[in-house]
Amino acid sequence: MKKKIILIEDDENLRRGISFYLEQEGYQVLINSRVSGAIELIKDTSPDLIILDVTLPDGNGFELCKKIRTFSTAPIFFLTAHDLESDILTGLSIGGDDYLTKPFSLAILKAKVALIVKKQIDRAKTIELLPFVLNLDTHRLFKNDQEIPMSSTEFRLINYLMKNAGVVLEKELLLETLWDDQGKFVDENALSVNIRRIRLKIEDDPKNPQYIETVRGVGYTWKKE
């Protein structure tokens, strides 16, 4: 699936050039030339990256960035003629991920876009609930950068808990995650045994768990700070 980029730029020639160049690189580029309609476009399409000019005919890219950050975590890449250090710092401090001033090289633009998209892909392959990082590709769990060995059953269980942090998960739902690849049934005792094993590995004090909480009569939840 192509990565979606929204380009908000009022210079038609520049807009066409950037759009054509990025489409040749395999991206899907959606364009908008004004602040008006940008919010709706972003909400409707959930882009992987937003390239945003600062000076637009009907508003300011910095103010638009602030509005975007109230509902979206998509990377925002400022592309503008504003090259003062104070402008760059403003853009980065309000939620921008990168900044490129005009005039610029399309090759540099391509490299920066590729780097931001790669970071998004890498981030999607992990769950970060500090001090824990769970790598979904390699099935490895880290606490404070130290790997914690996990069995396949323990990984499936902790993966489900971390993905639903803050949600109380009923025992029946958790039992479904413990079925092995052959669909072998796992009973409630096996669930409590695996929870206990995980606590022994991840908790500083397994008798007083800080991360996996038992909700009596219901199930378990990963405490969300």
Backbone as a chain_set.jsonl record, in Angstrom:
{"seq": "MKKKIILIEDDENLRRGISFYLEQEGYQVLINSRVSGAIELIKDTSPDLIILDVTLPDGNGFELCKKIRTFSTAPIFFLTAHDLESDILTGLSIGGDDYLTKPFSLAILKAKVALIVKKQIDRAKTIELLPFVLNLDTHRLFKNDQEIPMSSTEFRLINYLMKNAGVVLEKELLLETLWDDQGKFVDENALSVNIRRIRLKIEDDPKNPQYIETVRGVGYTWKKE", "coords": {"N": [[0.841, -1.196, 0.0], [0.534, 2.209, -0.876], [2.238, 4.919, 0.702], [0.636, 7.701, 2.138], [0.794, 11.125, 1.436], [0.104, 14.393, 2.39], [0.19, 17.415, 0.788], [0.434, 20.717, 1.471], [0.472, 23.555, -0.034], [0.754, 26.696, -1.614], [1.946, 27.634, -3.946], [1.588, 26.999, -7.202], [3.241, 25.904, -9.275], [5.407, 24.871, -7.82], [4.025, 23.104, -6.205], [3.032, 21.262, -8.071], [5.459, 20.269, -9.058], [6.677, 19.07, -6.771], [4.706, 17.2, -6.108], [4.646, 15.561, -8.423], [7.277, 14.567, -8.387], [7.396, 13.131, -5.933], [5.387, 11.272, -6.346], [6.539, 9.785, -8.356], [8.342, 8.472, -6.842], [6.846, 6.626, -5.593], [4.912, 7.388, -3.73], [1.6, 8.304, -2.61], [0.174, 11.3, -3.335], [-1.686, 13.876, -1.971], [-3.192, 16.963, -2.515], [-3.453, 20.354, -1.307], [-4.171, 23.796, -1.262], [-4.623, 25.729, 0.577], [-5.37, 26.863, 3.965], [-8.011, 26.486, 4.515], [-10.131, 23.747, 4.388], [-8.079, 21.972, 4.841], [-7.97, 20.676, 7.369], [-10.217, 18.991, 7.264], [-9.473, 17.358, 5.11], [-7.228, 16.043, 6.152], [-8.351, 14.648, 8.323], [-10.079, 12.976, 6.944], [-8.405, 11.35, 5.42], [-6.232, 10.361, 6.896], [-3.22, 10.742, 6.749], [0.216, 9.62, 6.119], [2.193, 11.428, 6.267], [2.542, 14.963, 6.474], [3.188, 17.671, 4.476], [3.891, 20.949, 4.876], [3.382, 24.307, 4.07], [4.353, 27.487, 5.426], [3.42, 30.115, 4.969], [0.362, 30.824, 3.816], [-2.438, 31.508, 1.617], [-4.802, 32.036, 3.077], [-4.176, 31.913, 5.743], [-1.977, 30.826, 8.456], [0.689, 28.544, 8.515], [1.868, 27.653, 10.895], [-0.14, 28.037, 12.818], [-2.031, 26.319, 11.773], [-0.706, 23.917, 12.105], [-0.753, 23.658, 14.895], [-3.479, 23.208, 15.276], [-3.781, 20.802, 13.923], [-2.306, 19.128, 15.549], [-4.017, 18.709, 17.661], [-5.557, 16.555, 17.081], [-4.187, 14.703, 15.549], [-1.281, 12.64, 15.087], [0.33, 12.493, 12.944], [3.383, 12.865, 11.134], [4.717, 16.137, 10.617], [6.029, 18.174, 8.192], [7.66, 21.034, 7.663], [7.804, 23.26, 4.956], [9.206, 25.95, 3.633], [9.783, 29.478, 2.957], [10.57, 30.866, 5.12], [13.334, 31.36, 6.837], [14.543, 32.057, 9.204], [16.201, 31.442, 12.309], [14.567, 31.545, 14.546], [12.056, 31.06, 13.46], [12.323, 28.433, 12.574], [12.771, 27.102, 15.017], [10.334, 27.65, 16.231], [8.569, 26.213, 14.571], [9.399, 23.572, 15.078], [8.948, 23.38, 17.808], [6.214, 23.451, 18.147], [5.238, 21.086, 17.283], [6.163, 20.249, 14.822], [8.028, 17.999, 12.729], [10.18, 18.174, 11.049], [12.068, 20.524, 8.983], [12.397, 22.399, 6.116], [13.946, 24.8, 4.164], [13.126, 27.116, 1.545], [15.022, 28.225, -1.293], [15.23, 24.733, -2.285], [16.689, 21.44, -2.587], [15.347, 18.846, -4.542], [16.248, 16.29, -4.18], [17.182, 16.328, -1.547], [14.776, 16.812, -0.273], [13.421, 14.418, -0.929], [15.019, 12.561, 0.466], [14.648, 13.354, 3.129], [11.889, 12.986, 3.423], [11.719, 10.204, 3.013], [13.137, 9.312, 5.253], [11.524, 10.168, 7.398], [9.165, 8.71, 6.895], [10.172, 6.118, 7.132], [10.797, 6.06, 9.855], [8.234, 6.18, 10.874], [7.227, 3.725, 10.034], [8.923, 1.968, 11.414], [8.215, 2.64, 14.009], [5.62, 1.731, 14.091], [5.998, -0.939, 14.327], [6.532, -1.506, 16.89], [5.597, -1.52, 20.372], [5.52, 0.924, 22.721], [5.636, 1.343, 26.021], [6.838, 2.871, 28.333], [8.802, 1.73, 31.07], [9.049, -0.163, 29.033], [9.592, -1.762, 25.866], [8.128, -3.345, 23.233], [8.879, -5.405, 20.638], [7.274, -6.111, 17.753], [7.957, -7.447, 15.482], [10.246, -9.037, 15.949], [9.484, -10.347, 18.199], [10.397, -9.671, 20.781], [10.964, -8.486, 24.071], [11.784, -5.58, 25.87], [13.06, -4.05, 28.784], [13.932, -1.05, 30.085], [15.947, -1.051, 28.144], [17.028, -3.554, 28.464], [16.858, -6.904, 27.525], [14.083, -9.069, 28.058], [13.549, -12.381, 28.362], [11.012, -14.185, 26.632], [8.449, -16.625, 26.377], [6.599, -18.022, 23.591], [3.892, -18.085, 24.219], [3.77, -16.354, 26.429], [4.545, -14.026, 25.129], [2.372, -13.559, 23.355], [0.387, -13.024, 25.181], [1.323, -10.791, 26.702], [1.593, -8.969, 24.65], [-1.091, -8.554, 23.896], [-2.096, -7.441, 26.239], [-0.536, -5.076, 26.459], [-1.194, -3.744, 24.104], [-3.741, -3.026, 24.693], [-3.61, -1.268, 26.808], [-4.702, 0.042, 29.895], [-7.272, -0.84, 29.602], [-9.675, -3.01, 30.948], [-9.408, -6.38, 30.604], [-11.331, -9.151, 29.976], [-11.178, -12.472, 31.344], [-11.937, -14.478, 29.547], [-11.445, -13.355, 27.032], [-8.671, -13.059, 27.147], [-7.884, -15.704, 27.373], [-8.341, -16.624, 24.817], [-6.179, -15.584, 23.441], [-4.162, -17.217, 24.223], [-4.374, -19.625, 23.019], [-2.721, -22.124, 21.213], [-0.937, -22.519, 18.033], [-2.22, -24.682, 16.917], [-4.71, -24.503, 17.856], [-5.188, -25.511, 20.369], [-6.915, -25.994, 23.381], [-6.805, -23.819, 26.191], [-6.887, -23.588, 29.667], [-8.334, -21.684, 32.457], [-6.584, -21.807, 34.585], [-4.106, -22.037, 33.337], [-3.903, -19.486, 32.312], [-3.616, -17.868, 34.63], [-1.22, -18.914, 35.557], [0.563, -18.136, 33.521], [0.364, -15.361, 33.699], [1.475, -15.023, 36.205], [4.11, -15.92, 35.707], [4.953, -13.977, 33.877], [4.839, -11.684, 35.476], [6.856, -12.278, 37.308], [9.014, -11.89, 35.693], [8.895, -9.226, 34.786], [8.119, -7.435, 36.79], [9.204, -5.341, 39.479], [8.557, -5.958, 42.051], [6.953, -8.72, 42.262], [4.849, -9.556, 43.95], [3.505, -7.29, 44.526], [2.298, -6.032, 42.061], [3.159, -3.641, 39.598], [2.571, -3.171, 36.968], [0.898, -5.166, 35.615], [-2.309, -5.552, 36.518], [-4.593, -7.257, 38.599], [-8.007, -7.638, 38.171], [-10.407, -8.377, 40.172], [-12.575, -11.105, 39.729], [-13.045, -10.455, 37.136], [-10.807, -10.001, 35.211], [-7.75, -8.995, 33.827], [-5.576, -6.102, 33.64], [-3.362, -3.889, 31.919], [-1.701, -1.486, 33.574], [-2.156, 1.884, 32.884], [-0.219, 4.7, 32.758]], "CA": [[0.0, 0.0, 0.0], [1.325, 3.434, -0.968], [2.172, 5.85, 1.81], [-0.094, 8.909, 1.755], [1.374, 12.409, 1.828], [-0.687, 15.585, 2.078], [1.028, 18.573, 0.497], [-0.327, 21.97, 1.592], [1.39, 24.531, -0.65], [-0.046, 27.534, -2.503], [2.653, 27.872, -5.204], [1.115, 25.925, -8.078], [4.356, 25.24, -9.962], [6.136, 24.093, -6.831], [3.129, 22.029, -5.789], [3.029, 20.259, -9.142], [6.785, 19.649, -9.132], [6.865, 18.184, -5.617], [3.752, 16.108, -6.238], [5.115, 14.653, -9.485], [8.522, 13.927, -7.947], [7.116, 12.162, -4.883], [4.6, 10.184, -6.941], [7.501, 8.943, -9.061], [9.026, 7.682, -5.811], [5.916, 5.623, -5.093], [3.981, 7.9, -2.738], [0.338, 8.9, -3.043], [0.216, 12.695, -2.888], [-2.946, 14.612, -1.973], [-2.779, 18.364, -2.444], [-4.353, 21.411, -0.849], [-3.423, 25.041, -1.429], [-5.056, 26.706, 1.57], [-5.738, 26.354, 5.281], [-9.393, 26.04, 4.369], [-10.277, 22.389, 3.867], [-6.943, 21.107, 5.202], [-8.328, 19.843, 8.514], [-11.134, 17.948, 6.803], [-8.711, 16.435, 4.276], [-6.378, 15.229, 7.029], [-9.212, 13.74, 9.076], [-10.686, 12.004, 6.025], [-7.432, 10.481, 4.743], [-5.23, 9.838, 7.836], [-1.967, 10.642, 5.993], [1.44, 9.164, 6.771], [3.062, 12.609, 6.366], [1.972, 16.238, 6.016], [4.174, 18.689, 4.097], [3.097, 22.15, 5.142], [3.98, 25.635, 3.902], [4.013, 28.362, 6.545], [2.634, 31.247, 4.491], [-0.713, 30.383, 2.938], [-3.296, 32.644, 1.265], [-5.869, 32.308, 4.04], [-3.785, 31.629, 7.111], [-0.59, 30.579, 8.832], [0.975, 27.124, 8.688], [2.138, 27.366, 12.294], [-1.429, 27.906, 13.498], [-2.649, 25.104, 11.268], [0.008, 22.809, 12.765], [-1.285, 23.541, 16.26], [-4.808, 22.59, 15.185], [-3.59, 19.403, 13.525], [-1.785, 18.381, 16.69], [-5.083, 18.414, 18.621], [-6.242, 15.307, 16.734], [-3.37, 13.819, 14.723], [0.15, 12.523, 15.383], [1.043, 12.34, 11.672], [4.542, 13.763, 11.037], [4.524, 17.394, 9.876], [7.278, 18.616, 7.586], [7.501, 22.406, 7.181], [8.512, 23.594, 3.725], [8.88, 27.368, 3.626], [10.823, 30.477, 2.723], [10.933, 31.429, 6.416], [14.577, 30.676, 7.186], [15.112, 32.547, 10.457], [16.336, 30.409, 13.334], [13.396, 31.608, 15.43], [10.947, 30.406, 12.767], [12.584, 26.991, 12.592], [12.546, 26.647, 16.382], [8.884, 27.696, 16.455], [7.966, 25.086, 13.865], [9.73, 22.316, 15.753], [8.429, 23.376, 19.179], [4.75, 23.302, 18.17], [4.838, 19.765, 16.816], [6.753, 19.887, 13.542], [9.05, 16.952, 12.818], [11.344, 18.581, 10.267], [11.926, 21.867, 8.429], [13.248, 22.603, 4.944], [13.702, 26.152, 3.668], [13.203, 27.353, 0.101], [14.95, 27.138, -2.279], [15.733, 23.471, -1.76], [16.957, 20.377, -3.543], [14.355, 17.773, -4.51], [16.913, 15.101, -3.649], [17.164, 16.473, -0.095], [13.379, 16.619, 0.114], [13.132, 12.989, -1.017], [15.728, 11.87, 1.54], [13.995, 13.682, 4.392], [10.582, 12.318, 3.42], [11.965, 8.771, 3.18], [13.567, 9.081, 6.63], [10.359, 10.32, 8.276], [8.269, 7.582, 6.649], [10.802, 4.932, 7.715], [10.629, 6.137, 11.307], [6.845, 5.833, 11.152], [7.093, 2.279, 9.845], [9.611, 1.319, 12.529], [7.432, 2.883, 15.221], [4.425, 0.89, 14.026], [6.391, -2.323, 14.61], [6.827, -1.632, 18.313], [4.714, -0.911, 21.36], [6.356, 1.548, 23.736], [5.012, 1.752, 27.272], [8.066, 2.964, 29.125], [10.144, 1.445, 30.537], [9.023, -1.342, 28.17], [9.448, -1.682, 24.417], [7.815, -4.664, 22.696], [9.099, -5.444, 19.198], [6.288, -7.038, 17.198], [8.594, -8.211, 14.407], [11.192, -10.028, 16.481], [8.901, -10.966, 19.397], [11.328, -9.441, 21.888], [10.545, -7.488, 25.042], [12.894, -4.911, 26.544], [12.764, -3.151, 29.9], [15.113, -0.198, 30.255], [16.918, -1.504, 27.138], [17.497, -4.903, 28.781], [15.896, -7.873, 27.005], [13.45, -10.012, 28.972], [13.157, -13.558, 27.575], [9.58, -14.485, 26.641], [7.971, -17.757, 25.587], [5.626, -17.566, 22.588], [2.621, -17.866, 24.915], [3.916, -15.124, 27.209], [4.573, -12.898, 24.209], [1.017, -13.292, 22.875], [-0.385, -12.457, 26.283], [1.778, -9.435, 27.037], [1.272, -8.162, 23.481], [-2.507, -8.187, 23.981], [-2.26, -6.537, 27.383], [0.075, -3.773, 26.177], [-1.977, -3.084, 23.052], [-4.987, -2.542, 25.289], [-3.254, -0.668, 28.095], [-5.752, 0.835, 30.514], [-8.554, -1.502, 29.405], [-9.822, -4.25, 31.697], [-9.651, -7.467, 29.661], [-11.941, -10.308, 30.626], [-10.383, -13.701, 31.265], [-12.3, -15.219, 28.34], [-10.721, -12.749, 25.908], [-7.248, -13.367, 27.288], [-7.691, -17.124, 27.093], [-8.285, -16.805, 23.367], [-4.835, -15.238, 22.959], [-3.233, -18.254, 24.656], [-4.492, -20.824, 22.187], [-1.542, -22.296, 20.379], [-1.18, -22.493, 16.596], [-3.104, -25.786, 16.548], [-6.009, -24.261, 18.456], [-5.324, -26.304, 21.586], [-7.608, -25.252, 24.43], [-6.035, -23.461, 27.384], [-7.873, -23.283, 30.705], [-8.124, -20.479, 33.251], [-5.395, -21.996, 35.414], [-2.945, -21.716, 32.498], [-3.833, -18.027, 32.223], [-3.04, -17.317, 35.865], [0.184, -19.345, 35.602], [1.332, -17.285, 32.608], [0.407, -14.019, 34.29], [2.455, -15.086, 37.305], [5.436, -16.003, 35.112], [5.296, -12.666, 33.303], [5.11, -10.769, 36.589], [8.178, -12.596, 37.847], [10.026, -11.393, 34.765], [8.851, -7.785, 34.497], [7.813, -6.602, 37.949], [10.237, -5.18, 40.502], [8.028, -6.714, 43.188], [5.829, -9.483, 41.691], [3.731, -9.655, 44.882], [2.805, -6.001, 44.453], [2.535, -5.682, 40.652], [3.016, -2.244, 39.181], [2.173, -3.077, 35.569], [-0.265, -6.012, 35.313], [-3.198, -5.516, 37.676], [-5.705, -8.205, 38.634], [-9.327, -7.073, 38.466], [-11.028, -9.579, 40.733], [-13.844, -11.533, 39.163], [-13.181, -10.014, 35.732], [-9.643, -10.356, 34.405], [-6.5, -8.28, 34.078], [-5.343, -4.898, 32.845], [-2.034, -3.268, 31.984], [-1.922, -0.148, 34.117], [-1.735, 2.973, 32.006], [0.148, 5.868, 33.567]], "C": [[0.88, 1.25, 0.0], [1.146, 4.287, 0.283], [1.548, 7.161, 1.323], [0.575, 10.161, 2.31], [0.4, 13.516, 1.444], [0.273, 16.755, 1.922], [0.158, 19.821, 0.523], [0.614, 23.1, 1.196], [0.607, 25.348, -1.666], [0.639, 27.848, -3.832], [2.353, 26.716, -6.162], [2.251, 25.181, -8.761], [5.151, 24.348, -9.01], [5.31, 22.884, -6.387], [3.121, 20.89, -6.808], [4.361, 19.509, -9.2], [7.017, 18.656, -8.002], [5.967, 16.959, -5.734], [4.223, 15.081, -7.26], [6.336, 13.873, -9.018], [8.25, 12.837, -6.913], [6.272, 10.991, -5.403], [5.5, 9.239, -7.731], [8.262, 8.037, -8.096], [8.094, 6.67, -5.146], [4.949, 6.084, -4.023], [2.671, 8.331, -3.399], [0.288, 10.308, -2.465], [-1.154, 13.343, -3.056], [-2.606, 16.075, -1.738], [-3.893, 19.277, -1.944], [-3.542, 22.7, -0.877], [-3.719, 26.07, -0.354], [-5.243, 26.034, 2.93], [-7.146, 25.778, 5.224], [-9.442, 24.65, 3.732], [-9.18, 21.439, 4.29], [-7.295, 20.155, 6.343], [-9.219, 18.681, 8.083], [-10.401, 16.905, 5.966], [-7.865, 15.499, 5.132], [-7.211, 14.212, 7.796], [-9.773, 12.637, 8.187], [-9.689, 10.972, 5.507], [-6.39, 9.844, 5.656], [-3.875, 9.645, 7.151], [-0.808, 10.112, 6.822], [2.409, 10.321, 6.987], [2.317, 13.826, 5.836], [3.126, 17.185, 5.716], [3.431, 20.015, 4.072], [3.899, 23.426, 4.94], [3.547, 26.502, 5.082], [3.109, 29.509, 6.103], [1.627, 30.782, 3.453], [-1.685, 31.538, 2.704], [-4.319, 33.014, 2.33], [-5.473, 31.993, 5.478], [-2.316, 31.309, 7.267], [-0.37, 29.099, 9.1], [1.269, 26.742, 10.115], [0.829, 27.162, 13.069], [-2.16, 26.643, 13.05], [-2.01, 23.874, 11.932], [-0.532, 22.588, 14.174], [-2.645, 22.857, 16.259], [-4.696, 21.107, 14.831], [-3.161, 18.562, 14.721], [-2.843, 18.096, 17.764], [-5.783, 17.099, 18.302], [-5.378, 14.314, 15.959], [-1.908, 13.823, 15.171], [0.968, 12.321, 14.106], [2.224, 13.299, 11.626], [4.22, 14.991, 10.183], [5.891, 17.931, 9.476], [7.044, 20.021, 7.034], [8.392, 22.646, 5.966], [8.205, 25.06, 3.447], [10.083, 28.257, 3.326], [11.268, 31.136, 4.028], [12.17, 30.696, 6.935], [15.254, 31.209, 8.441], [15.171, 31.417, 11.483], [15.118, 30.378, 14.234], [12.19, 30.93, 14.795], [11.101, 28.889, 12.804], [12.302, 26.426, 13.977], [11.057, 26.649, 16.723], [8.211, 26.487, 15.824], [8.199, 23.765, 14.575], [9.093, 22.233, 17.144], [6.925, 23.163, 19.238], [4.289, 21.97, 17.604], [5.352, 19.375, 15.454], [7.865, 18.863, 13.725], [10.311, 17.296, 12.04], [11.022, 19.891, 9.571], [12.898, 21.995, 7.269], [12.917, 23.962, 4.351], [13.892, 26.231, 2.152], [14.328, 28.357, -0.174], [15.609, 25.874, -1.729], [15.955, 22.487, -2.903], [15.886, 19.299, -3.412], [14.962, 16.487, -3.952], [16.938, 15.133, -2.123], [15.753, 16.253, 0.429], [13.043, 15.126, 0.138], [13.769, 12.238, 0.143], [15.061, 12.116, 2.891], [12.637, 12.991, 4.515], [10.761, 10.827, 3.684], [12.344, 8.446, 4.623], [12.383, 9.171, 7.588], [9.419, 9.136, 8.127], [8.843, 6.304, 7.259], [10.642, 4.913, 9.232], [9.207, 5.766, 11.701], [6.628, 4.333, 11.047], [7.722, 1.535, 11.013], [8.817, 1.46, 13.816], [6.193, 1.988, 15.266], [4.727, -0.554, 14.37], [6.718, -2.533, 16.08], [5.695, -1.041, 19.142], [5.621, -0.368, 22.457], [5.491, 2.007, 24.902], [6.13, 1.757, 28.303], [7.846, 2.505, 30.549], [10.215, 0.272, 29.56], [8.929, -0.973, 26.696], [9.244, -3.111, 23.916], [7.956, -4.607, 21.182], [8.21, -6.528, 18.595], [6.856, -7.876, 16.067], [9.438, -9.352, 14.958], [10.674, -10.769, 17.709], [9.852, -10.86, 20.588], [10.818, -8.308, 22.766], [11.772, -6.909, 25.739], [12.35, -4.043, 27.682], [14.027, -2.369, 30.204], [16.276, -0.694, 29.399], [17.512, -2.879, 27.43], [16.437, -5.911, 28.322], [15.399, -8.806, 28.103], [12.987, -11.202, 28.143], [11.679, -13.87, 27.753], [9.325, -15.766, 25.858], [6.952, -17.223, 24.583], [4.274, -17.277, 23.236], [2.671, -16.577, 25.717], [3.912, -13.908, 26.307], [3.165, -12.557, 23.731], [0.193, -12.597, 23.952], [0.034, -11.023, 26.593], [1.523, -8.47, 25.878], [-0.168, -7.657, 23.567], [-2.752, -7.203, 25.119], [-1.73, -5.141, 27.07], [-0.687, -3.018, 25.094], [-3.246, -2.454, 23.608], [-4.745, -1.94, 26.662], [-4.374, 0.224, 28.616], [-7.132, 0.233, 30.396], [-8.583, -2.791, 30.229], [-10.233, -5.352, 30.722], [-10.183, -8.682, 30.408], [-11.088, -11.559, 30.393], [-10.661, -14.469, 29.973], [-11.57, -14.68, 27.116], [-9.243, -13.108, 25.957], [-6.963, -14.834, 27.0], [-7.582, -17.39, 25.602], [-6.898, -16.505, 22.818], [-3.824, -16.334, 23.284], [-3.366, -19.544, 23.861], [-3.258, -20.935, 21.315], [-1.922, -22.363, 18.899], [-2.115, -23.606, 16.129], [-4.489, -25.62, 17.178], [-6.252, -25.071, 19.718], [-5.939, -25.446, 22.701], [-6.699, -25.012, 25.633], [-7.029, -23.039, 28.461], [-7.46, -22.065, 31.529], [-6.884, -20.59, 34.128], [-4.12, -21.651, 34.632], [-2.78, -20.207, 32.356], [-3.17, -17.448, 33.463], [-1.57, -17.706, 36.015], [1.045, -18.447, 34.72], [1.416, -15.85, 33.094], [1.462, -13.986, 35.394], [3.884, -15.13, 36.758], [5.883, -14.658, 34.54], [5.634, -11.674, 34.409], [6.491, -11.019, 37.189], [9.287, -12.022, 36.98], [10.056, -9.869, 34.669], [8.674, -6.896, 35.722], [9.017, -6.505, 38.885], [9.853, -5.952, 41.764], [6.794, -7.472, 42.707], [4.624, -9.612, 42.622], [2.911, -8.368, 44.935], [2.999, -5.429, 43.043], [2.237, -4.224, 40.328], [2.422, -2.125, 37.784], [0.933, -3.902, 35.22], [-1.121, -6.126, 36.569], [-4.3, -6.564, 37.525], [-6.988, -7.464, 38.988], [-10.198, -8.251, 38.892], [-12.398, -9.86, 40.111], [-14.02, -11.172, 37.704], [-12.009, -10.489, 34.891], [-8.425, -9.564, 34.806], [-6.443, -7.018, 33.215], [-3.89, -4.46, 32.987], [-2.26, -1.83, 32.423], [-1.359, 0.91, 33.175], [-1.474, 4.2, 32.849], [-0.569, 7.101, 33.049]], "O": [[1.839, 1.349, 0.765], [0.056, 4.37, 0.848], [1.881, 7.664, 0.25], [0.88, 10.243, 3.5], [-0.072, 13.57, 0.308], [1.067, 17.046, 2.816], [-0.746, 19.972, -0.299], [1.445, 23.542, 1.989], [-0.119, 24.789, -2.488], [-0.03, 28.291, -4.766], [2.811, 25.593, -5.952], [2.231, 23.952, -8.822], [5.518, 23.223, -9.349], [5.837, 21.785, -6.218], [3.195, 19.715, -6.451], [4.397, 18.29, -9.367], [7.49, 17.542, -8.229], [6.397, 15.831, -5.493], [4.201, 13.878, -6.999], [6.423, 12.663, -9.227], [8.808, 11.743, -7.003], [6.428, 9.857, -4.949], [5.255, 8.033, -7.772], [8.76, 6.978, -8.478], [8.504, 5.943, -4.241], [4.228, 5.264, -3.455], [2.636, 8.675, -4.58], [0.351, 10.489, -1.249], [-1.713, 13.356, -4.153], [-1.812, 16.391, -0.852], [-5.082, 19.017, -2.126], [-2.355, 22.694, -0.55], [-3.144, 27.158, -0.357], [-5.271, 24.808, 3.035], [-7.434, 24.731, 5.803], [-8.864, 24.418, 2.67], [-9.316, 20.227, 4.125], [-6.961, 18.971, 6.295], [-9.005, 17.537, 8.483], [-10.667, 15.709, 6.088], [-7.796, 14.299, 4.864], [-6.826, 13.048, 7.909], [-9.925, 11.497, 8.626], [-10.071, 9.846, 5.188], [-5.724, 8.89, 5.253], [-3.425, 8.511, 6.987], [-0.835, 10.145, 8.053], [3.336, 10.218, 7.79], [1.559, 13.733, 4.872], [3.946, 17.471, 6.589], [2.458, 20.18, 3.335], [4.954, 23.614, 5.547], [2.49, 26.271, 5.67], [2.141, 29.836, 6.789], [1.997, 30.394, 2.345], [-1.746, 32.459, 3.518], [-4.667, 34.187, 2.47], [-6.338, 31.825, 6.338], [-1.516, 31.491, 6.349], [-1.142, 28.47, 9.823], [0.959, 25.624, 10.527], [0.708, 26.235, 13.87], [-2.825, 25.983, 13.848], [-2.701, 22.915, 12.274], [-0.741, 21.448, 14.59], [-2.935, 22.031, 17.124], [-5.421, 20.27, 15.369], [-3.601, 17.424, 14.881], [-2.588, 17.319, 18.684], [-6.52, 16.572, 19.136], [-5.807, 13.182, 15.736], [-1.368, 14.852, 15.576], [2.158, 12.014, 14.171], [2.086, 14.449, 12.043], [3.54, 14.893, 9.162], [6.78, 18.114, 10.308], [6.318, 20.191, 6.055], [9.569, 22.285, 5.952], [7.083, 25.396, 3.068], [11.235, 27.837, 3.43], [12.244, 31.886, 4.037], [12.08, 29.564, 7.41], [16.402, 30.864, 8.723], [14.299, 30.548, 11.517], [14.678, 29.304, 14.646], [11.391, 30.3, 15.488], [10.138, 28.159, 13.035], [11.661, 25.382, 14.1], [10.575, 25.756, 17.42], [7.39, 25.819, 16.453], [7.295, 22.934, 14.663], [8.74, 21.147, 17.604], [6.404, 22.738, 20.27], [3.089, 21.739, 17.457], [5.03, 18.295, 14.959], [8.556, 18.856, 14.743], [11.387, 16.775, 12.331], [9.873, 20.332, 9.555], [14.09, 21.73, 7.422], [11.755, 24.254, 4.066], [14.703, 25.513, 1.567], [14.559, 29.253, 0.639], [16.439, 25.938, -0.823], [15.475, 22.678, -4.021], [15.554, 18.884, -2.302], [14.267, 15.689, -3.324], [16.741, 14.106, -1.473], [15.556, 15.592, 1.449], [12.456, 14.629, 1.099], [13.132, 11.372, 0.743], [14.925, 11.197, 3.699], [12.283, 12.478, 5.577], [10.033, 10.249, 4.491], [11.922, 7.421, 5.159], [12.251, 8.343, 8.489], [8.924, 8.61, 9.124], [8.108, 5.5, 7.832], [10.379, 3.864, 9.82], [8.987, 5.121, 12.726], [5.931, 3.739, 11.87], [7.138, 0.59, 11.543], [8.746, 0.529, 14.618], [5.772, 1.544, 16.334], [3.814, -1.321, 14.675], [7.138, -3.621, 16.473], [4.942, -0.183, 18.681], [6.399, -1.114, 23.052], [4.709, 2.949, 24.776], [6.337, 0.791, 29.036], [6.837, 2.838, 31.171], [11.301, -0.237, 29.28], [8.273, 0.0, 26.326], [10.084, -3.981, 24.144], [7.244, -3.856, 20.515], [8.373, -7.712, 18.889], [6.291, -8.916, 15.726], [9.352, -10.488, 14.49], [11.318, -11.692, 18.206], [10.079, -11.834, 21.306], [10.308, -7.303, 22.273], [12.677, -7.639, 26.144], [11.314, -3.391, 27.547], [15.063, -2.944, 30.539], [17.421, -0.753, 29.847], [18.41, -3.325, 26.716], [15.266, -5.792, 28.681], [16.161, -9.269, 28.951], [12.109, -11.046, 27.294], [11.152, -13.828, 28.865], [9.913, -15.975, 24.797], [6.492, -16.088, 24.715], [3.588, -16.332, 22.847], [1.723, -15.792, 25.692], [3.347, -12.872, 26.659], [2.796, -11.383, 23.704], [-0.596, -11.696, 23.666], [-0.815, -10.142, 26.73], [1.267, -7.287, 26.1], [-0.433, -6.476, 23.34], [-3.519, -6.251, 24.977], [-2.382, -4.142, 27.372], [-0.813, -1.795, 25.157], [-3.759, -1.476, 23.064], [-5.567, -2.081, 27.568], [-4.923, 1.049, 27.886], [-8.075, 0.727, 31.013], [-7.628, -3.568, 30.209], [-11.286, -5.264, 30.09], [-9.56, -9.174, 31.349], [-10.383, -11.681, 29.391], [-9.751, -15.04, 29.374], [-11.128, -15.448, 26.261], [-8.637, -13.422, 24.932], [-5.918, -15.168, 26.443], [-6.832, -18.264, 25.168], [-6.483, -17.11, 21.83], [-2.747, -16.38, 22.69], [-2.555, -20.456, 24.017], [-2.804, -19.945, 20.742], [-3.101, -22.272, 18.555], [-2.733, -23.494, 15.07], [-5.341, -26.499, 17.047], [-7.401, -25.295, 20.098], [-5.52, -24.309, 22.923], [-5.931, -25.885, 26.037], [-7.916, -22.226, 28.202], [-6.389, -21.493, 31.329], [-6.21, -19.593, 34.388], [-3.185, -21.06, 35.172], [-1.658, -19.703, 32.287], [-2.261, -16.625, 33.356], [-0.768, -16.93, 36.534], [2.134, -18.04, 35.124], [2.442, -15.194, 32.913], [2.24, -13.038, 35.498], [4.769, -14.456, 37.283], [7.035, -14.253, 34.696], [6.597, -10.915, 34.298], [7.205, -10.078, 37.536], [10.37, -11.705, 37.472], [11.123, -9.282, 34.491], [9.042, -5.722, 35.69], [9.757, -7.473, 39.06], [10.704, -6.521, 42.448], [5.692, -6.924, 42.737], [3.497, -9.76, 42.151], [1.752, -8.379, 45.348], [3.755, -4.478, 42.845], [1.216, -3.664, 40.727], [1.834, -1.098, 37.446], [0.01, -3.384, 34.592], [-0.705, -6.724, 37.561], [-4.866, -6.729, 36.445], [-7.044, -6.748, 39.987], [-10.664, -9.024, 38.056], [-13.247, -8.977, 39.99], [-15.023, -11.535, 37.09], [-12.183, -11.284, 33.968], [-8.099, -9.469, 35.989], [-7.15, -6.885, 32.216], [-3.271, -4.637, 34.036], [-2.925, -1.054, 31.735], [-0.214, 0.819, 32.734], [-2.353, 4.689, 33.558], [-0.396, 8.191, 33.594]]}, "num_chains": 1, "name": "protein.A"}
